[in-house]
């Protein structure tokens, strides 16, 4: 079983990827970047482009295979431009975002918003993969190509899981490298239990329609028990990989645990948090903003400490680096680590 670190906007940036890979990355096969928006004037925001630049990547032996840029686009030409830009940076795969549920994204007919118009989605993918096929056929070898391989991350639909049938028939038509299915519809956002039966049916439809890509499962894996609960579905549908998002933010060692390794240790988490702060401080100018970034992690990590609400309040109230680390030291000292 392969494990992937899911893209999470504003969180899974290069500081996190670099540090997580060095400390826990032995069981993570791929890290996906937060989406890079392919704007209609053919440019990336400076912050987004920096996140994909090889000079900011540290510790990866083969970053071009271990890191996958995810692209947000609603036109074939902008997607293809963005994919070619990533190929120039050395990446061997890019991912099409068809799953982001945020209203600011879907209202622009991007992310999961593209799932509402299957006719347009089919045409868009058709145009993209027509160029991909031309690129493959004209290149003498993989290095001569101008486009990387293309994978897709999708949901089961926008409002109804029954929409998955038509979506899978579309995806099966194209030479997708890998198909990640988040077992929810857009209207679920990240709430409730994943729709496992709908996921299983979607995988069956995709295979029955001739889809050849590996299928990756995504949705609510926080523990070994959660993965065990998927065992029958994984075996029956020949699932090759699992994408972990909030589970890895809650437990950075989760993939290690799922692979039969040791649970997260207190000293590991302490070092992880220290290094994250230091890396964020390199490009975030104000201490308070660095603390805000760390609070995004504490929203997940606080579950490792019992009876810690008072200490968490001190972390949230910190206004300087000194106050923040004093509060962090206190929570490790005063609260039981679980």
N, C-alpha and C positions, 0 to 999 in steps of 0.2 A: 504494500500500500504506500502510495506517495502522499505527502502532506504539503499543502501550499498555504502561504500566508496571504490572506485576502487583502485587496485594496480597500483602504478606509480613508476617506477624504480628510486631509489635514492632520492625519495621525501617522500613517505608515510611510512617512517620509524617509529620506536617506539616513538621517541620524539613527532612527529606530531600526531600520533594516541593517545598517552596518553593525550596530551593537548587538542586536538580537542574533545575527548570523555568527558573530564571533563567540557569543556566550552560549547560545542554544541551537545554532543553526545546523548541527549535524544531522538532524532528522527533517529539516525543511528542504524540499526539492526546488521550490520556486517562491520568489517574493514578487507580488504584483504591486506596481506603483499606484498611488491615487491617480484618478483620471487626469490626462492631459487634454484640455479642450482644444479641438481643431477649429479655430475661428475662421470665419468666412474671408478674412483678409490674409489668411495663411501666415499666422504667427502664433507662437505660444506666449503665455504670460511668463515674465522673467522667472518668477518663483517656480512655476511648473517645469520650465525647461531646465533650470538648475537641478531639479530633483532627478532628472534623467541623465545628466552629464556624467560621463565616466570619471572625471577628475574628483567627483564627490563620493565615489564608491570606494569603499575600503574593505579589504579582507576576503573578497570573493575571488576564487581562482578562475572562474569562468562566468563573469557577470553577464555576458551576452546570452547565456543560457539559463542562468539562475535568477535573473531579474526580467520581468515581463512588463513593459510599459502598457498601461491601459489607456485607450483613446476614446474620448467622447466626441462624437460627430453625428451629424444628421444629413450629411451629403457625401456621395462617393468621392468627389474631387477633394474635399477637405480631409477626409479620412486617408485617402491614398497619399496626399501630400505629407500628412503627419507620419504615416507608416514609413515612407521613404526617408523622412528626417531621422526616424529611429534607426533605420537600417544604416544610415551614414554614421551613427554613433556606435555601431557594432552589434545592435540587438538582433537576435535571430527569430524573435516572436513578438507580436503585438496582440493585444486583446481588445475586442470591440465591446464597449460598455452598453449593454441592453438591459441593465438591471437597476440602476440608481433610481430610488423612488422619490427623491426630493422634488417638491413642487416647482422650485426654480429651474430644475432640469427638465422635468416632464412637460412643463408648460411651453418649453422651447422645442418640443418634439425631439428630445434627446433622451438617452438612458432608457428607462422603462417606458417613456413616452412613445418610443418607436413601436412598441408592441400593440398600440391601438390601431395602427394602419398596416395590416399585413401585406396589402398590395404594394404600398410604398416600400416597406421593409424588404420585400422580395426583390423589388427592382433595384434598390440600393445595394443589397448584397450581390445581386447579379452583376451589376456594373463593377463592383469592387473585385469580385473573383474572376471576372473576365480579364481585367488587367493583371491580376495575379497569375492566371494561366498563361497569358502572353509572356509575362516576365520569366516564368519557369521555363517555358519552351525556348525562349530566345537566349537564355544564359547558358554558357558553356559549363558552368559549375555553380555551386551554391554561393561562392564568394562573388561571382559576377552578377548576381541578381540585385535588383534595386529595391525589391520588396521583401520583408521578412515573412515568415509563416504567420497565419492569422488564426487566432482562436476567438471564441465567443463566450461571454458570460451573460446569462439571461435569467429571467424569472419565468414562472409557469404561465404568466399572463398579466393583464393589467387589473382586471376586476374579478375574473372568473377562471378557475383552474382548467375549465373545459377549453379555454383558448389555447392551451398547450398543444393540442393535436395539430392545429394548423401551423403553429410556430415550428414544431418539430419537423413537419413535412417540408417547410421552407429550408430549415437548417440542413436537412439531409441531402439537399440538392447540391451543396457546395463542398469544396475540399477543405473543410475546417480542420485545423490541427487538433483542437480539443474543444469540447463543449462542456462548460460548467453550468449546471442548473441549480439555481437557488430555489429551494422547495417552498417558495411562497409566491403569491401574486403581489403586484405593486401595492394594492390597497391594504395588505397585511403589514407593510413596512417591515419591521423586525419583531412584531408582536406575535404572541401565540405560538402554538406548536407548528413545526414544519408539516407540510402536506405530503406525507410519505407515500401514500397510495397514489396521489396525483403525480409525484415524482417518478414512481415506478412505471406508471402508465406512459408518461412522457418518454422515458427511456425506451420502452417497448415500441412505441410508435416510431421513434427516431430510427431504431434498428430495423424495424419492419419496412420502413421507407428506403432502406439502403444506406443510412448514415453510417459512415465508417470511422468517425473521430472517436477518440477515447472520451469517456464521459466522467466528469468530476462532480461529486456531490458537495453541496454547500447548504449549511443551515443548522444552527444550534448544536454544535459539538463542543461541550465544555468539559467532558470527562471520559474516562475509559468506558463507563457504563453507557454513556450516550452513543459511543461508537459501537459498542456491543449490540445496542438496540437496533442498529442499522445493518447488522451482519447479514441477515437474510436477504435484504434488499441489495446489498453490495454484491453478494454472491450470485443472486438470481439475475441481476442485470450486468454482471461483469464490470462493476465500477472499478476504475483503476486508481482513483485519487480522491482525496477529501480536501476541501478548502476550509481553512479555519480563520475566523475573523475575531469576533468578540471573545471567543474562547482563548485565543493566544494573548489578547490584551489582558484578560483576567489572570491567566497563568502562562507566563512566557515559556515555561518548560512543558507545555501541554503535549506537543508533538513527541517529545522525549518519553513522556508518560505513556502515550498511546502506542509507542514502539516498544514498551516493556521496560523502560528505564526508570531512573529515580525521580521522585517527586521534587518539586521546587523547594529549595532550602532558603532559610531566612537570610543568610549571608549573601546568597546569589541575588536575591531580590534587592537587597540593600545596595550591592555593587551596581546592579542594572539601573536603579533609579539615580544613583550618583553619576554614572556615565551619561545617562540620557540628559540630565540637567547640563552637564558640561558641554555636550555636543550641541544642544539647543542654544546655549548661550553664545556659541560661535557665530550664529547668524541672526539671532533675535536680539535687538539692541537694548531693550530695557529689562531689568530684573523682573519686574512685575509681569511682563508679558511671557517671560520664560516660565514663571510660576503658573500662569494661566495654562500654558502648554502642558506642564506637569500635572495639573489638576485633571486634565482629560484622561490621563493614565490612572490617577487615583480613583476616578469614578468607577473603574473596573477592579483595581487592585485592593481596595479596602476590605474585600471579602476575606483576605488572608489574616485579618486581625479581629480577635473577639473583643467585644465591649470597647470599641475604639471611637465612638462618636465624639467624645470630648476632644480627643487627639486630632481627629479629622477636622474639626472646627478650627483648631489652631493652624493646621496646614492651610486650610482655605482662607484664613484671615492673614496669612503671612504677606508682608509687603516688601520684604527684602530677602536676599539670599541667606543672610544670617538667621532671620526669623524662620525661613522655610526649613533649613537644615536642622535647626533646633527642634522644630516641631516633628520632623521626620525621625530624628534620633529618639525623641520621646515616645513615638508610637511603637518603634521597635523595642524600646526598653520596657514600656509600661504594659503593652498589650500582648496577649498570647498569640503566637503565630500558628496558623492552622493551614 
